[in-house]
Each structure stands twice: as C-alpha cells, then as structure tokens.
Amino acid sequence: MRMPVRNLVVTVTLACALGGSLAEAQMTPRHDWKEEFRAHDLNGEGRLDRAEFQEWMVDVFFERDQGKKGYLSIDDVRGAMTPELFNAMNRKGNRKLALPEFLNALFQDFQVMDTDRDGSITVEQNEAYIKQR
C-alpha cells in the first residue's frame, strides 16, 4: 500500500516559501506560499494547470537541492518532510530522491486537490487541502 503523501504538498507548499539554510528557513519565511502560487500562475487566470504546478515544484526541488547534486537527500529536506515520507517517495530506495520521484508523488496530491477535475487547482483548493491534514 502506498503511503499517502498529503503532508508532502502541505510541506512543500509551506517550504517553497522558505529560503536560506534550513535553520533560517524554519524561522524566517521569505514569501507567502500564496505569492509563490500566483507567481507560477503564468497566464494570470488564478489557477495552476499541471504545467504551471510542475514548474513550481521543479523550482522547489532545485531550491532544496542544497549541494546542486541533481537529487534530494534526507539532509536537503530535513525539517520539511519526515524520513518516512522521504523513503515512501524514494521508490528506488537509494536515498537519492530524484526529480521524477518527487514530481510523481506531488502529482498524486495535485489530482486530489483538483476537486472539480478541470485539470487545474486554485489557491482555495490548495488551502482546503492543507486544512485537511
């Protein structure tokens, strides 16, 4: 059975707004996640389609890749996700969370957030999803 990754979107949504070291990031948010959402709404319609959501999550991935290695280690996400969640996402079991593994988990959550099944999510849908946790 696949471990639910709901906490990942919640974590990523909140963590994407954090900058600097993890210690600094946990104390000082750089941006509100809604600002990040709007910044990735390239066509300005108030929704993120799959491509816009993917671009946002790719940005998050590379912000977290502290050593610019091309994958995330448990150290890169410490404080942002649990080791159990990291291991559930790391399908290869190699302790290197590759971008496709990261995105696959997040797109499962995207599908759950897209409650009206129109292929896009709104700030309100994302916020409702966060509140469910």
Summary of the structure (lengths in Angstrom):
residues: 133
radius of gyration: 14.1
end to end distance: 19.3
largest distance: 39.6
contacts: 356
relative contact order: 0.19
helix: 56%
strand: 9%
